[in-house]
Amino acid sequence: MSRRRSPDAVVPVVELAATVEALGAVWCLQVLAEHAGPIEDALEVLHELQAAWGPGGELALLGDAPTGRPVPLSWETVLLLGTLTPCSAPPGGFELDVSHGTATRTGVLMIPTADEMHAAAVALVAQELEDAGCLAAQVTVGSRTAVVNEEEWRSYWRPRGTESSSLA
């Protein structure tokens, strides 16, 4: 017997919200989903990013590593370092080996700014929410916002009083 839903099935959706501190800022997550799983997964991603990019994490290890010694990194940290502009990663700061998931300090390392970390983290958290199957979501930190399934999000959050009525 298949557990597939009929296309016209009514699926209950709950609104979930979380406000947490991570990466030196306050994060607001609002999620529309069938259950709490997607928001729990997104909060776990934030926790992992805090561990990797916060004090004592992978970025600190790279900054403290002897010049020329490769440091193993999570794929999220490789992604973050790969998105840095030449201005924020001066020549001689580090070499990134994406295929091996390592970075080697080659000079003075400029740690990514909070804004650079937030930009990457917002995208990663939003992708996790989408992958976890939420109907729609919004992830906000500072001036950075990502929306998952924007059409559905706007439909749900339309201003009160603009709902159409089928009663005449």
C-alpha positions in Angstrom: 0.0 0.0 0.0 1.4 3.4 -1.0 1.6 6.2 1.6 1.5 8.9 -1.1 -0.9 11.7 -0.5 -3.7 12.5 -2.8 -3.0 15.8 -4.6 -6.2 17.3 -3.1 -5.4 16.1 0.5 -5.6 18.7 3.2 -2.3 18.8 5.1 -2.2 20.6 8.5 0.6 23.2 8.7 2.0 24.7 11.8 3.8 28.0 12.2 7.1 27.6 14.1 9.4 30.4 15.3 12.7 30.5 17.0 15.0 33.4 18.1 18.5 32.3 18.9 21.9 33.9 19.3 24.6 32.5 17.1 27.7 33.9 15.4 27.5 37.1 17.4 24.0 38.0 16.4 20.3 37.3 17.0 18.7 35.0 14.4 15.0 34.8 13.7 13.6 31.8 12.0 9.9 31.5 11.0 8.9 28.3 9.4 5.7 26.8 8.0 5.8 23.1 8.1 3.9 19.9 8.9 6.0 19.3 12.0 8.9 20.7 13.9 11.6 18.7 12.1 12.7 21.4 9.6 13.2 24.1 12.3 15.1 21.6 14.5 17.3 20.8 11.5 17.9 24.5 10.8 18.8 25.2 14.5 21.3 22.3 14.4 23.0 23.8 11.3 23.3 27.1 13.2 24.8 25.2 16.2 27.3 23.5 13.9 28.3 26.8 12.2 28.8 28.4 15.7 31.1 25.6 16.6 33.1 25.8 13.4 33.3 29.5 13.0 33.1 30.7 16.6 35.9 30.9 19.2 38.0 27.7 19.2 36.5 26.5 15.9 38.0 25.8 12.5 38.6 29.4 11.6 40.6 29.9 14.9 42.5 26.6 14.2 43.4 27.8 10.8 44.5 31.2 12.1 46.7 29.5 14.8 48.1 26.8 12.4 51.8 27.0 11.4 52.3 28.5 8.0 52.3 25.7 5.4 50.4 23.1 7.4 47.0 22.1 5.9 44.1 22.3 8.3 41.0 20.0 7.7 37.8 21.9 7.4 34.1 21.2 7.2 32.5 21.7 3.8 30.6 24.8 5.3 33.9 26.4 6.2 35.4 25.6 2.8 32.3 27.2 1.3 32.7 30.3 3.5 36.4 30.7 2.7 35.7 30.1 -1.0 33.2 33.0 -1.1 35.7 35.6 0.3 36.6 38.5 -2.0 40.2 39.3 -2.7 39.8 42.3 -0.4 38.9 40.2 2.6 41.4 37.4 1.8 44.6 39.2 0.9 47.1 37.3 -1.3 49.3 35.2 0.9 46.5 34.7 3.6 45.6 31.1 2.8 45.3 28.5 0.0 42.1 26.6 -0.2 42.2 23.0 -1.3 38.5 22.3 -2.0 38.9 18.7 -3.2 40.6 17.7 0.0 38.6 20.0 2.3 41.6 21.8 3.7 43.1 25.2 3.9 46.8 26.1 4.4 47.8 29.4 6.0 50.4 31.1 3.8 50.6 34.4 5.7 48.6 36.6 7.9 45.0 35.2 7.9 42.1 37.7 7.9 39.2 35.9 9.6 35.9 36.4 7.6 33.9 39.3 8.9 30.6 38.8 10.8 28.7 40.0 7.7 30.5 37.5 5.5 29.7 34.7 8.0 26.1 35.8 8.3 25.7 35.9 4.5 26.9 32.3 4.1 25.0 31.1 7.2 21.7 32.6 6.1 22.0 30.7 2.7 23.0 27.5 4.4 20.2 27.6 7.0 17.6 28.5 4.3 18.8 25.6 2.2 18.5 23.2 5.1 14.9 24.3 5.7 14.1 23.7 2.0 15.8 20.3 2.1 14.0 19.4 5.2 10.7 19.9 3.4 9.2 23.0 5.0 6.3 24.7 3.1 7.9 28.1 3.5 10.3 29.9 5.8 12.1 33.1 6.5 15.6 33.3 8.0 16.8 36.7 9.3 20.0 38.0 10.9 20.6 41.7 11.0 19.9 43.1 7.5 20.2 39.7 5.9 17.1 37.7 5.0 16.4 34.6 3.0 13.0 33.3 2.2 12.2 29.7 1.2 9.4 29.3 -1.3 8.7 33.0 -1.5 5.3 32.7 -3.3 3.9 30.5 -0.5 5.5 32.7 2.2 3.8 35.8 0.7 0.5 34.0 0.4 0.6 33.0 4.0 1.7 36.4 5.4 -0.6 38.6 3.3 -1.8 41.6 5.2 -4.8 41.0 7.4 -8.0 42.2 5.9 -7.0 41.4 2.3 -8.2 37.8 2.5 -10.7 37.0 -0.2 -14.0 35.6 1.0 -16.0 32.9 -0.7 -19.1 34.0 1.3 -21.3 36.4 -0.4 
